[in-house]
Amino acid sequence: DASDIEKGTYPFYMLKEIDEQPTVMRKLTQEYRDEYGNVNIDNQLVNEVAASDRIYIIACGTSYNAGWAAKSLIESVTQIPVEVQLSSEFGYNMPLLSKKPFFIFLTQSGETADSRQVLVQTNQLGFPSLTITNVAGSTLSREAKYTLLLHAGPEIAVASTKAYTAQIAMLAILTQAVGKLKNSEASLSFDAFHELSIIATGMEAMVDEKDYLSDLVKQYLSTTRNAFYIGRGNDYFVASEAALKLKEISYVQAEGFAAGELKHGTIALIEEGTPVLGIITEEKTGPHTRGNLKEVESRGANTIVIATEDLARPGDQVILPKVHPLLTSLVAVIPTQLIAYYASMQRGYDVDKPRNLAKSVTVE
Ligand code: G6P
């Protein structure tokens, strides 16, 4: 069928989609950068976001993790506070809203029922909304006031990869436009397109590490029943997404933890040989995360460090290229996607069609 052609020589769509991420970063630049290097997004949309006193990002699953990954950049460049909320919680227990909220729905498919029920409510309340989606004409795209398309190409694998990075990149581009309009200090030195081009190159280096990462998985993760990812700040948000990916397709019981929180309970689960993967891209928190890795190591854990080149130490297993400090998730997530991929493949599972999961969930 047509989908076979699309997969080309790849054994699974997921691997193809992981590989496409540098291209998706460049495609977003093509779509949203005008000839003067400015952001080409509907002015009315940019004005409405800039006029809001709080941005609510509403999403499920991997899209929810993408919202967290973008939060600190949006706040720093636009000076607008951002709340990230799960659709399936927010809709039924709506918190006290700010006076001028702006709602952003992150949804790869544009069809997720949990997210749609929130949009129906915010529409009734008369609040402005934007759907960021990969599917033109999708339900949430039609029902929100504004739409921005991810242009990532169809995502077939149930486990989302390129939509996650595309969502963060799209938010970075929107952030630049809003920051510029607000004339914020941080916006003067932030050029999303420049950063995305550095990131695309960095992503290419990471996807070239397939054989190495496959061996790493063989060594540490091929038979384990559980695993932990830890990190702080943005690295914690990547840890959450990394753990979700591992759970979804390899059925390893994985948790993403704020590194400092492990010792307040979960460290009790560490046994001889439990893999603990630490993500370190932040200078100020890196040493603390390393301390946490030492703690679990002394209790028998096998630790694996994924660190940015300038923070890496001898013996670290995965070295990430240096990119904008608030966009490190875009490169840090790549090895974790590949780790999940190989953990699933080496177990002989159908990587693209994990049990019990659907690509888009149209029931609440
Ligand atoms: C399903 C998929 C996930 C996805 C989530 C949200 O559960 O299996 O991969 O992250 O829905 O989907 P959306 O299309 O709204 O981003």
Residues whose N, C-alpha, C, O or C-beta is under 5 A from the ligand:
A	BS01	G6P	C60 G61 T62 S63 L106 T107 Q108 S109 G110 T112 V158 A159 S160 L357 A358 K359 S360 V361
